[in-house]
Amino acid sequence: MAHDHNTGLAARLRRQESAEGVISTAIAVLIMALIGAAMWAVFSGVFSDSADLIEDQVGELQPLD
C-alpha cells in the first residue's frame, strides 16, 4: 500500500511542476508582447517625427532655374 501512496505523490508533484512551466511560459509571452508593443510605439513615433522633418526639408527646397 505504501508503494501506491508514493506513486500517487510522485504523480501529483509532476503535475504541479508541469503547471509551473505553463504559467512561466505565459508570463514570458506576456512580457515579450509588452516589450513588442513598446518597441512598436517608439518606432511609430520616430517614423512619424522623421516623416515630418523630411516633409519640411523637401518643402524648403528651391527649384532650379
N, CA, C and O atoms as a printed pandas DataFrame, in Angstrom:
     atom_number atom_name residue_name chain_id  residue_number  x_coord  y_coord  z_coord
0              1         N          MET        A               1    0.815   -1.184    0.000
1              2        CA          MET        A               1    0.000    0.000    0.000
2              3         C          MET        A               1    0.866    1.257    0.000
3              4         O          MET        A               1    0.486    2.262   -0.601
4              5         N          ALA        A               2    2.016    1.219    0.660
5              6        CA          ALA        A               2    2.910    2.383    0.708
6              7         C          ALA        A               2    3.417    2.719   -0.690
7              8         O          ALA        A               2    3.639    3.886   -1.017
8              9         N          HIS        A               3    3.595    1.708   -1.495
9             10        CA          HIS        A               3    4.067    1.922   -2.866
10            11         C          HIS        A               3    3.049    2.745   -3.656
11            12         O          HIS        A               3    3.433    3.645   -4.403
12            13         N          ASP        A               4    1.760    2.448   -3.498
13            14        CA          ASP        A               4    0.717    3.205   -4.194
14            15         C          ASP        A               4    0.694    4.661   -3.732
15            16         O          ASP        A               4    0.489    5.564   -4.543
16            17         N          HIS        A               5    0.901    4.893   -2.444
17            18        CA          HIS        A               5    0.902    6.259   -1.908
18            19         C          HIS        A               5    2.066    7.059   -2.513
19            20         O          HIS        A               5    1.889    8.212   -2.905
20            21         N          ASN        A               6    3.242    6.451   -2.587
21            22        CA          ASN        A               6    4.409    7.135   -3.146
22            23         C          ASN        A               6    4.228    7.418   -4.634
23            24         O          ASN        A               6    4.632    8.475   -5.119
24            25         N          THR        A               7    3.634    6.495   -5.347
25            26        CA          THR        A               7    3.390    6.694   -6.772
26            27         C          THR        A               7    2.407    7.835   -6.976
27            28         O          THR        A               7    2.598    8.656   -7.873
28            29         N          GLY        A               8    1.372    7.904   -6.173
29            30        CA          GLY        A               8    0.398    8.987   -6.272
30            31         C          GLY        A               8    1.033   10.328   -5.953
31            32         O          GLY        A               8    0.747   11.327   -6.612
32            33         N          LEU        A               9    1.894   10.356   -4.943
33            34        CA          LEU        A               9    2.582   11.592   -4.564
34            35         C          LEU        A               9    3.501   12.058   -5.687
35            36         O          LEU        A               9    3.531   13.246   -6.008
36            37         N          ALA        A              10    4.241   11.148   -6.278
37            38        CA          ALA        A              10    5.143   11.500   -7.375
38            39         C          ALA        A              10    4.356   12.044   -8.564
39            40         O          ALA        A              10    4.775   13.007   -9.207
40            41         N          ALA        A              11    3.223   11.428   -8.848
41            42        CA          ALA        A              11    2.407   11.891   -9.973
42            43         C          ALA        A              11    1.857   13.290   -9.695
43            44         O          ALA        A              11    1.821   14.132  -10.592
44            45         N          ARG        A              12    1.428   13.540   -8.457
45            46        CA          ARG        A              12    0.925   14.882   -8.098
46            47         C          ARG        A              12    2.027   15.920   -8.217
47            48         O          ARG        A              12    1.791   17.020   -8.717
48            49         N          LEU        A              13    3.222   15.587   -7.766
49            50        CA          LEU        A              13    4.337   16.534   -7.848
50            51         C          LEU        A              13    4.686   16.843   -9.308
51            52         O          LEU        A              13    4.975   17.990   -9.649
52            53         N          ARG        A              14    4.657   15.829  -10.160
53            54        CA          ARG        A              14    4.933   16.054  -11.588
54            55         C          ARG        A              14    3.881   16.968  -12.194
55            56         O          ARG        A              14    4.214   17.856  -12.978
56            57         N          ARG        A              15    2.610   16.765  -11.843
57            58        CA          ARG        A              15    1.537   17.628  -12.361
58            59         C          ARG        A              15    1.725   19.064  -11.893
59            60         O          ARG        A              15    1.527   19.999  -12.668
60            61         N          GLN        A              16    2.101   19.245  -10.645
61            62        CA          GLN        A              16    2.300   20.597  -10.117
62            63         C          GLN        A              16    3.472   21.280  -10.813
63            64         O          GLN        A              16    3.388   22.465  -11.134
64            65         N          GLU        A              17    4.545   20.565  -11.047
65            66        CA          GLU        A              17    5.706   21.138  -11.712
66            67         C          GLU        A              17    5.393   21.491  -13.165
67            68         O          GLU        A              17    5.882   22.503  -13.669
68            69         N          SER        A              18    4.595   20.683  -13.840
69            70        CA          SER        A              18    4.257   20.985  -15.228
70            71         C          SER        A              18    3.370   22.217  -15.302
71            72         O          SER        A              18    3.460   22.973  -16.269
72            73         N          ALA        A              19    2.536   22.438  -14.332
73            74        CA          ALA        A              19    1.702   23.632  -14.309
74            75         C          ALA        A              19    2.561   24.877  -14.131
75            76         O          ALA        A              19    2.250   25.926  -14.695
76            77         N          GLU        A              20    3.631   24.777  -13.361
77            78        CA          GLU        A              20    4.531   25.908  -13.188
78            79         C          GLU        A              20    5.173   26.292  -14.513
79            80         O          GLU        A              20    5.379   27.477  -14.777
80            81         N          GLY        A              21    5.487   25.321  -15.339
81            82        CA          GLY        A              21    6.077   25.604  -16.650
82            83         C          GLY        A              21    5.108   26.347  -17.551
83            84         O          GLY        A              21    5.508   27.250  -18.286
84            85         N          VAL        A              22    3.848   25.977  -17.500
85            86        CA          VAL        A              22    2.838   26.650  -18.316
86            87         C          VAL        A              22    2.675   28.091  -17.859
87            88         O          VAL        A              22    2.586   29.000  -18.683
88            89         N          ILE        A              23    2.635   28.300  -16.558
89            90        CA          ILE        A              23    2.489   29.655  -16.022
90            91         C          ILE        A              23    3.711   30.492  -16.364
91            92         O          ILE        A              23    3.569   31.646  -16.768
92            93         N          SER        A              24    4.892   29.946  -16.215
93            94        CA          SER        A              24    6.119   30.676  -16.549
94            95         C          SER        A              24    6.153   31.042  -18.025
95            96         O          SER        A              24    6.556   32.148  -18.384
96            97         N          THR        A              25    5.737   30.131  -18.871
97            98        CA          THR        A              25    5.698   30.409  -20.302
98            99         C          THR        A              25    4.699   31.515  -20.611
99           100         O          THR        A              25    4.978   32.398  -21.422
100          101         N          ALA        A              26    3.544   31.472  -19.972
101          102        CA          ALA        A              26    2.535   32.509  -20.195
102          103         C          ALA        A              26    3.056   33.881  -19.758
103          104         O          ALA        A              26    2.821   34.880  -20.437
104          105         N          ILE        A              27    3.752   33.925  -18.643
105          106        CA          ILE        A              27    4.320   35.192  -18.174
106          107         C          ILE        A              27    5.378   35.689  -19.149
107          108         O          ILE        A              27    5.426   36.881  -19.452
108          109         N          ALA        A              28    6.223   34.795  -19.642
109          110        CA          ALA        A              28    7.256   35.183  -20.608
110          111         C          ALA        A              28    6.628   35.717  -21.895
111          112         O          ALA        A              28    7.104   36.707  -22.450
112          113         N          VAL        A              29    5.575   35.077  -22.368
113          114        CA          VAL        A              29    4.887   35.537  -23.582
114          115         C          VAL        A              29    4.267   36.912  -23.349
115          116         O          VAL        A              29    4.332   37.774  -24.225
116          117         N          LEU        A              30    3.676   37.122  -22.201
117          118        CA          LEU        A              30    3.082   38.415  -21.876
118          119         C          LEU        A              30    4.144   39.508  -21.826
119          120         O          LEU        A              30    3.931   40.601  -22.351
120          121         N          ILE        A              31    5.270   39.228  -21.209
121          122        CA          ILE        A              31    6.357   40.211  -21.141
122          123         C          ILE        A              31    6.862   40.534  -22.537
123          124         O          ILE        A              31    7.089   41.702  -22.856
124          125         N          MET        A              32    7.043   39.516  -23.376
125          126        CA          MET        A              32    7.517   39.751  -24.743
126          127         C          MET        A              32    6.508   40.572  -25.544
127          128         O          MET        A              32    6.896   41.412  -26.356
128          129         N          ALA        A              33    5.220   40.334  -25.320
129          130        CA          ALA        A              33    4.187   41.111  -26.011
130          131         C          ALA        A              33    4.241   42.571  -25.582
131          132         O          ALA        A              33    4.096   43.467  -26.414
132          133         N          LEU        A              34    4.449   42.819  -24.290
133          134        CA          LEU        A              34    4.552   44.192  -23.801
134          135         C          LEU        A              34    5.794   44.886  -24.361
135          136         O          LEU        A              34    5.736   46.056  -24.739
136          137         N          ILE        A              35    6.901   44.175  -24.413
137          138        CA          ILE        A              35    8.124   44.737  -24.996
138          139         C          ILE        A              35    7.902   45.049  -26.470
139          140         O          ILE        A              35    8.313   46.106  -26.949
140          141         N          GLY        A              36    7.257   44.143  -27.190
141          142        CA          GLY        A              36    6.970   44.371  -28.609
142          143         C          GLY        A              36    6.066   45.572  -28.816
143          144         O          GLY        A              36    6.279   46.353  -29.744
144          145         N          ALA        A              37    5.065   45.732  -27.969
145          146        CA          ALA        A              37    4.167   46.888  -28.079
146          147         C          ALA        A              37    4.913   48.184  -27.802
147          148         O          ALA        A              37    4.692   49.187  -28.480
148          149         N          ALA        A              38    5.796   48.166  -26.807
149          150        CA          ALA        A              38    6.592   49.360  -26.500
150          151         C          ALA        A              38    7.527   49.691  -27.659
151          152         O          ALA        A              38    7.679   50.858  -28.017
152          153         N          MET        A              39    8.147   48.682  -28.244
153          154        CA          MET        A              39    9.040   48.908  -29.381
154          155         C          MET        A              39    8.260   49.485  -30.562
155          156         O          MET        A              39    8.752   50.384  -31.245
156          157         N          TRP        A              40    7.070   48.987  -30.805
157          158        CA          TRP        A              40    6.253   49.497  -31.905
158          159         C          TRP        A              40    5.876   50.953  -31.671
159          160         O          TRP        A              40    5.898   51.756  -32.604
160          161         N          ALA        A              41    5.528   51.302  -30.430
161          162        CA          ALA        A              41    5.167   52.685  -30.115
162          163         C          ALA        A              41    6.350   53.613  -30.352
163          164         O          ALA        A              41    6.184   54.691  -30.923
164          165         N          VAL        A              42    7.538   53.210  -29.923
165          166        CA          VAL        A              42    8.737   54.023  -30.139
166          167         C          VAL        A              42    9.035   54.140  -31.625
167          168         O          VAL        A              42    9.300   55.240  -32.111
168          169         N          PHE        A              43    8.999   53.039  -32.356
169          170        CA          PHE        A              43    9.262   53.055  -33.793
170          171         C          PHE        A              43    8.267   53.947  -34.515
171          172         O          PHE        A              43    8.649   54.732  -35.383
172          173         N          SER        A              44    7.006   53.831  -34.164
173          174        CA          SER        A              44    5.970   54.631  -34.806
174          175         C          SER        A              44    6.207   56.115  -34.555
175          176         O          SER        A              44    6.062   56.925  -35.470
176          177         N          GLY        A              45    6.568   56.480  -33.332
177          178        CA          GLY        A              45    6.849   57.870  -33.006
178          179         C          GLY        A              45    8.049   58.408  -33.760
179          180         O          GLY        A              45    8.007   59.520  -34.287
180          181         N          VAL        A              46    9.118   57.628  -33.816
181          182        CA          VAL        A              46   10.327   58.042  -34.530
182          183         C          VAL        A              46   10.027   58.175  -36.021
183          184         O          VAL        A              46   10.454   59.139  -36.656
184          185         N          PHE        A              47    9.303   57.223  -36.575
185          186        CA          PHE        A              47    8.983   57.260  -38.000
186          187         C          PHE        A              47    8.117   58.481  -38.326
187          188         O          PHE        A              47    8.331   59.140  -39.344
188          189         N          SER        A              48    7.161   58.776  -37.481
189          190        CA          SER        A              48    6.283   59.932  -37.694
190          191         C          SER        A              48    7.080   61.230  -37.627
191          192         O          SER        A              48    6.910   62.108  -38.474
192          193         N          ASP        A              49    7.951   61.356  -36.621
193          194        CA          ASP        A              49    8.782   62.558  -36.499
194          195         C          ASP        A              49    9.714   62.706  -37.691
195          196         O          ASP        A              49    9.889   63.809  -38.208
196          197         N          SER        A              50   10.309   61.613  -38.131
197          198        CA          SER        A              50   11.211   61.652  -39.283
198          199         C          SER        A              50   10.456   62.062  -40.543
199          200         O          SER        A              50   10.960   62.853  -41.340
200          201         N          ALA        A              51    9.271   61.535  -40.722
201          202        CA          ALA        A              51    8.475   61.879  -41.900
202          203         C          ALA        A              51    8.133   63.365  -41.897
203          204         O          ALA        A              51    8.169   64.009  -42.946
204          205         N          ASP        A              52    7.805   63.909  -40.744
205          206        CA          ASP        A              52    7.505   65.341  -40.646
206          207         C          ASP        A              52    8.733   66.185  -40.983
207          208         O          ASP        A              52    8.625   67.178  -41.702
208          209         N          LEU        A              53    9.898   65.794  -40.465
209          210        CA          LEU        A              53   11.126   66.540  -40.750
210          211         C          LEU        A              53   11.482   66.481  -42.228
211          212         O          LEU        A              53   11.889   67.489  -42.806
212          213         N          ILE        A              54   11.336   65.325  -42.840
213          214        CA          ILE        A              54   11.637   65.183  -44.268
214          215         C          ILE        A              54   10.686   66.031  -45.089
215          216         O          ILE        A              54   11.097   66.694  -46.042
216          217         N          GLU        A              55    9.428   66.008  -44.722
217          218        CA          GLU        A              55    8.442   66.818  -45.446
218          219         C          GLU        A              55    8.784   68.305  -45.341
219          220         O          GLU        A              55    8.672   69.029  -46.329
220          221         N          ASP        A              56    9.197   68.768  -44.170
221          222        CA          ASP        A              56    9.597   70.168  -44.001
222          223         C          ASP        A              56   10.816   70.502  -44.858
223          224         O          ASP        A              56   10.858   71.552  -45.500
224          225         N          GLN        A              57   11.795   69.619  -44.867
225          226        CA          GLN        A              57   13.010   69.859  -45.643
226          227         C          GLN        A              57   12.721   69.880  -47.139
227          228         O          GLN        A              57   13.253   70.719  -47.866
228          229         N          VAL        A              58   11.887   68.967  -47.593
229          230        CA          VAL        A              58   11.533   68.940  -49.014
230          231         C          VAL        A              58   10.763   70.212  -49.386
231          232         O          VAL        A              58   10.927   70.740  -50.486
232          233         N          GLY        A              59    9.940   70.691  -48.486
233          234        CA          GLY        A              59    9.193   71.924  -48.735
234          235         C          GLY        A              59   10.084   73.143  -48.845
235          236         O          GLY        A              59    9.708   74.119  -49.493
236          237         N          GLU        A              60   11.255   73.113  -48.230
237          238        CA          GLU        A              60   12.187   74.233  -48.262
238          239         C          GLU        A              60   13.072   74.240  -49.502
239          240         O          GLU        A              60   13.760   75.227  -49.762
240          241         N          LEU        A              61   13.064   73.167  -50.261
241          242        CA          LEU        A              61   13.919   73.109  -51.445
242          243         C          LEU        A              61   13.494   74.155  -52.474
243          244         O          LEU        A              61   12.303   74.378  -52.693
244          245         N          GLN        A              62   14.468   74.782  -53.092
245          246        CA          GLN        A              62   14.201   75.773  -54.123
246          247         C          GLN        A              62   14.328   75.110  -55.495
247          248         O          GLN        A              62   15.283   74.372  -55.738
248          249         N          PRO        A              63   13.399   75.359  -56.368
249          250        CA          PRO        A              63   13.559   74.781  -57.712
250          251         C          PRO        A              63   14.723   75.429  -58.449
251          252         O          PRO        A              63   15.012   76.611  -58.267
252          253         N          LEU        A              64   15.378   74.643  -59.273
253          254        CA          LEU        A              64   16.494   75.141  -60.074
254          255         C          LEU        A              64   15.948   75.904  -61.278
255          256         O          LEU        A              64   14.975   75.484  -61.904
256          257         N          ASP        A              65   16.595   77.045  -61.597
257          258        CA          ASP        A              65   16.172   77.825  -62.788
258          259         C          ASP        A              65   16.843   77.356  -64.021
259          260         O          ASP        A              65   16.602   77.898  -65.099
